[in-house]
Amino acid sequence: MLSRRGLLATAALWPLPAILNRPARAAGETIRIGVLPFGTASWEAAVIKARGLDAANGFTLETVKLAGNDAARIAFQGQQLDTIVGDLIWAARLRNEGRGVKFVPYSTTEGALMVPPDSPIKSLADLAGKRLGVAGGALDKNWVLLRAQARESGSLDLEAAAQVAYGAPPLLMQKLETRELDAALLYWTYCARLEAKGYRRLISADDIMRAFGAKGSVALIGYLIEASAVQGKAAAVEGFARASTAAKEALATDPQAWALVRPLMAAEDEPTFEALRRNFLAGIPRRPLAVERGDAETIYATLARLGGERLVGDAKVLPQGLYLDGSGNG
């Protein structure tokens, strides 16, 4: 784990491809982004707007508040939005189905399996017979990977050996805190909130992805850019990618930027704020896109093998041209 100083020093951010390194233009076309209550995309959008990073990069950012992930997906597929933060697996599926969606890496921070501070659970094998909460459902990518890791590391079929309960992350977090669950596989923001209370990570999605061949932390979360925006207002899309990177840099290097964000974080105390901040900064993508795509291909192939068509659709490999870099090699 990097120290705070290390996080700031290494937050050089992922290198922008040449297509994005163009001079800023006067504010022009609008990019509509969908944001969720307390979602981290709203943090970045707030910095972009407050610091004029949209105008400086030749576009106007408009935020559209949405109730949840389902609403975001519906609005995106209905072309009511230009971009949302979403899943690489879904982005790949849309592109494989013929939608010209592009993907911009947003975060390498993923979920983890959380247990109480005094839990006797020390390994995946200890989950046998335990009450295990899983956010996202039976086909959640983290759950698919965790089950595979349990099988390969200890010949344990978690779905059969544990008492599995699927549910919404806030409910599962609450049940873990009241000890109605022994462990819970949660998204990273909920993990951070629990860490602030002394809960510990038994294993993270990043740990599992490295066990399956990833050479570094993989950004499975990114901005999905609608095809019509890529084709119809390419300059604004490029400007948005630059502004996103600049906003992350501001959050990594300027403590004052967090004053803009903190009201959006629902951080009830300083430890929670610091845990959310630390995890956000740790997840800033910093690797070249070619390296990023290489690891993503490895994990996608693993998920295609484990989750099959129900998870990834018909295609078994990442589609060409998925990443926003202007080439078919992504």
LOLUM-125833 format. One record per residue (C-alpha): x negated, z negated, y; residue number from 1. Coordinates in steps of 0.05 Angstrom, whole numbers, plus 5000, padded with zeros to 4 digits. Example, Ala and Ser with C-alpha at 12.3 -4.5 7.8 and 13.67 -1.06 7.14 Angstrom:
// LOLUM-125833
[[4754,4844,4910],1];
[[4727,4857,4979],2];
***
This chain:
// LOLUM-125833
[[5000,5000,5000],1];
[[4971,5020,5067],2];
[[4965,4968,5122],3];
[[5001,4980,5187],4];
[[4936,5003,5218],5];
[[4925,5050,5160],6];
[[4994,5078,5165],7];
[[4985,5094,5239],8];
[[4916,5122,5229],9];
[[4936,5169,5172],10];
[[5001,5192,5203],11];
[[4973,5260,5221],12];
[[5036,5288,5189],13];
[[5044,5348,5144],14];
[[5011,5410,5173],15];
[[5059,5459,5205],16];
[[5054,5530,5176],17];
[[5033,5585,5223],18];
[[5104,5610,5233],19];
[[5121,5543,5266],20];
[[5059,5539,5311],21];
[[5089,5579,5368],22];
[[5094,5562,5442],23];
[[5154,5522,5465],24];
[[5209,5560,5501],25];
[[5261,5537,5550],26];
[[5320,5502,5517],27];
[[5362,5555,5484],28];
[[5407,5557,5424],29];
[[5438,5495,5394],30];
[[5419,5464,5327],31];
[[5475,5422,5298],32];
[[5451,5366,5253],33];
[[5496,5322,5211],34];
[[5478,5248,5210],35];
[[5506,5190,5171],36];
[[5520,5118,5194],37];
[[5453,5082,5192],38];
[[5420,5144,5161],39];
[[5348,5156,5180],40];
[[5362,5226,5205],41];
[[5397,5193,5264],42];
[[5332,5155,5279],43];
[[5293,5219,5286],44];
[[5349,5254,5324],45];
[[5350,5197,5374],46];
[[5276,5204,5388],47];
[[5282,5280,5395],48];
[[5338,5273,5446],49];
[[5310,5214,5485],50];
[[5242,5246,5493],51];
[[5267,5316,5507],52];
[[5232,5345,5446],53];
[[5289,5394,5435],54];
[[5284,5424,5504],55];
[[5208,5424,5499],56];
[[5213,5465,5436],57];
[[5264,5515,5458],58];
[[5331,5490,5431],59];
[[5386,5439,5443],60];
[[5399,5387,5389],61];
[[5471,5367,5376],62];
[[5485,5309,5329],63];
[[5549,5308,5288],64];
[[5568,5241,5259],65];
[[5595,5243,5188],66];
[[5626,5191,5143],67];
[[5582,5201,5082],68];
[[5542,5248,5037],69];
[[5603,5285,5011],70];
[[5627,5300,5082],71];
[[5557,5324,5099],72];
[[5554,5371,5040],73];
[[5623,5399,5054],74];
[[5607,5411,5128],75];
[[5540,5443,5110],76];
[[5569,5489,5058],77];
[[5624,5508,5106],78];
[[5571,5528,5157],79];
[[5596,5477,5207],80];
[[5525,5449,5211],81];
[[5457,5481,5216],82];
[[5420,5425,5180],83];
[[5428,5360,5142],84];
[[5379,5315,5106],85];
[[5389,5327,5033],86];
[[5360,5333,4963],87];
[[5308,5385,4941],88];
[[5346,5393,4876],89];
[[5410,5412,4912],90];
[[5373,5457,4961],91];
[[5341,5493,4902],92];
[[5408,5500,4867],93];
[[5441,5530,4929],94];
[[5384,5580,4937],95];
[[5385,5598,4864],96];
[[5460,5612,4872],97];
[[5445,5662,4928],98];
[[5449,5619,4990],99];
[[5390,5631,5035],100];
[[5377,5557,5046],101];
[[5309,5534,5071],102];
[[5278,5465,5059],103];
[[5233,5426,5107],104];
[[5200,5363,5076],105];
[[5228,5301,5110],106];
[[5206,5240,5070],107];
[[5167,5221,5007],108];
[[5198,5152,5006],109];
[[5244,5147,4946],110];
[[5285,5094,4911],111];
[[5262,5040,4863],112];
[[5285,4992,4810],113];
[[5294,4925,4844],114];
[[5297,4855,4812],115];
[[5306,4785,4843],116];
[[5244,4746,4864],117];
[[5248,4699,4804],118];
[[5269,4751,4753],119];
[[5237,4746,4684],120];
[[5240,4822,4680],121];
[[5168,4847,4682],122];
[[5172,4915,4649],123];
[[5223,4969,4631],124];
[[5225,4941,4560],125];
[[5253,4876,4589],126];
[[5316,4914,4612],127];
[[5344,4915,4541],128];
[[5410,4877,4541],129];
[[5407,4867,4617],130];
[[5460,4886,4669],131];
[[5432,4946,4705],132];
[[5463,4978,4767],133];
[[5450,5051,4782],134];
[[5464,5084,4849],135];
[[5484,5157,4850],136];
[[5515,5165,4782],137];
[[5493,5189,4714],138];
[[5458,5251,4741],139];
[[5421,5218,4798],140];
[[5350,5246,4795],141];
[[5318,5176,4798],142];
[[5361,5153,4739],143];
[[5343,5215,4699],144];
[[5269,5202,4711],145];
[[5274,5128,4698],146];
[[5309,5139,4631],147];
[[5256,5189,4611],148];
[[5200,5141,4631],149];
[[5232,5085,4590],150];
[[5236,5130,4529],151];
[[5165,5156,4536],152];
[[5131,5090,4553],153];
[[5169,5044,4506],154];
[[5217,5085,4463],155];
[[5275,5051,4499],156];
[[5341,5087,4510],157];
[[5363,5051,4574],158];
[[5432,5081,4573],159];
[[5445,5050,4505],160];
[[5402,4988,4509],161];
[[5423,4962,4578],162];
[[5491,4946,4606],163];
[[5494,5003,4657],164];
[[5541,5002,4717],165];
[[5544,5060,4765],166];
[[5566,5047,4836],167];
[[5556,5054,4911],168];
[[5489,5026,4936],169];
[[5518,4972,4982],170];
[[5561,4945,4926],171];
[[5503,4945,4876],172];
[[5458,4911,4926],173];
[[5510,4857,4937],174];
[[5519,4847,4862],175];
[[5444,4841,4852],176];
[[5442,4788,4906],177];
[[5499,4749,4874],178];
[[5464,4755,4806],179];
[[5522,4795,4776],180];
[[5467,4846,4761],181];
[[5398,4833,4733],182];
[[5367,4896,4763],183];
[[5389,4955,4806],184];
[[5363,5025,4817],185];
[[5374,5036,4891],186];
[[5357,5084,4948],187];
[[5298,5065,4990],188];
[[5333,5036,5051],189];
[[5369,4986,5006],190];
[[5303,4971,4971],191];
[[5271,4956,5038],192];
[[5328,4909,5057],193];
[[5319,4872,4991],194];
[[5243,4869,4999],195];
[[5254,4833,5065],196];
[[5289,4779,5024],197];
[[5234,4773,4973],198];
[[5262,4819,4919],199];
[[5209,4861,4883],200];
[[5202,4931,4858],201];
[[5195,4936,4783],202];
[[5179,5010,4786],203];
[[5188,5062,4840],204];
[[5210,5135,4835],205];
[[5141,5153,4862],206];
[[5108,5116,4804],207];
[[5151,5154,4755],208];
[[5138,5222,4786],209];
[[5063,5210,4783],210];
[[5071,5191,4710],211];
[[5103,5259,4699],212];
[[5046,5297,4731],213];
[[5054,5294,4807],214];
[[4986,5289,4841],215];
[[5014,5254,4903],216];
[[5078,5229,4935],217];
[[5130,5285,4932],218];
[[5181,5298,4987],219];
[[5245,5306,4947],220];
[[5284,5293,5011],221];
[[5283,5344,5067],222];
[[5321,5382,5120],223];
[[5365,5436,5089],224];
[[5370,5493,5138],225];
[[5432,5537,5133],226];
[[5417,5611,5120],227];
[[5457,5634,5181],228];
[[5414,5591,5226],229];
[[5349,5616,5194],230];
[[5371,5688,5204],231];
[[5410,5683,5269],232];
[[5369,5634,5310],233];
[[5300,5632,5279],234];
[[5265,5610,5343],235];
[[5311,5549,5349],236];
[[5299,5532,5275],237];
[[5224,5536,5285],238];
[[5230,5492,5347],239];
[[5271,5441,5308],240];
[[5216,5436,5255],241];
[[5164,5425,5310],242];
[[5208,5373,5344],243];
[[5219,5336,5278],244];
[[5144,5331,5268],245];
[[5134,5308,5340],246];
[[5187,5254,5331],247];
[[5154,5228,5268],248];
[[5087,5227,5304],249];
[[5119,5186,5361],250];
[[5148,5136,5311],251];
[[5080,5131,5276],252];
[[5038,5121,5338],253];
[[5082,5092,5394],254];
[[5117,5025,5382],255];
[[5162,5039,5442],256];
[[5195,5095,5403],257];
[[5224,5043,5357],258];
[[5263,5013,5415],259];
[[5305,5076,5413],260];
[[5316,5071,5339],261];
[[5327,4997,5326],262];
[[5400,4996,5350],263];
[[5414,5049,5296],264];
[[5382,5011,5239],265];
[[5430,4953,5227],266];
[[5369,4909,5218],267];
[[5396,4838,5224],268];
[[5328,4805,5229],269];
[[5254,4820,5241],270];
[[5233,4823,5167],271];
[[5287,4874,5153],272];
[[5267,4916,5213],273];
[[5194,4914,5192],274];
[[5209,4932,5120],275];
[[5251,4992,5141],276];
[[5199,5013,5192],277];
[[5142,5006,5142],278];
[[5176,5046,5088],279];
[[5197,5101,5136],280];
[[5126,5110,5161],281];
[[5098,5108,5091],282];
[[5143,5166,5073],283];
[[5121,5215,5127],284];
[[5099,5279,5092],285];
[[5026,5296,5106],286];
[[5006,5346,5053],287];
[[4999,5422,5060],288];
[[5062,5458,5037],289];
[[5025,5493,4980],290];
[[5005,5426,4951],291];
[[5074,5397,4964],292];
[[5107,5455,4928],293];
[[5060,5450,4869],294];
[[5081,5378,4855],295];
[[5154,5395,4869],296];
[[5151,5450,4817],297];
[[5124,5400,4766],298];
[[5179,5349,4780],299];
[[5233,5403,4783],300];
[[5212,5429,4715],301];
[[5215,5358,4687],302];
[[5284,5347,4716],303];
[[5308,5415,4689],304];
[[5284,5395,4620],305];
[[5314,5326,4622],306];
[[5378,5337,4662],307];
[[5393,5409,4642],308];
[[5443,5455,4674],309];
[[5488,5398,4697],310];
[[5433,5373,4743],311];
[[5396,5436,4767],312];
[[5442,5494,4749],313];
[[5421,5556,4712],314];
[[5350,5562,4740],315];
[[5292,5525,4709],316];
[[5242,5535,4765],317];
[[5242,5526,4840],318];
[[5265,5590,4876],319];
[[5216,5631,4916],320];
[[5220,5624,4991],321];
[[5253,5555,4989],322];
[[5205,5522,5038],323];
[[5208,5540,5112],324];
[[5140,5575,5119],325];
[[5160,5647,5122],326];
[[5132,5668,5054],327];
[[5158,5675,4984],328];
[[5107,5626,4958],329];
[[5138,5568,4997],330];
***
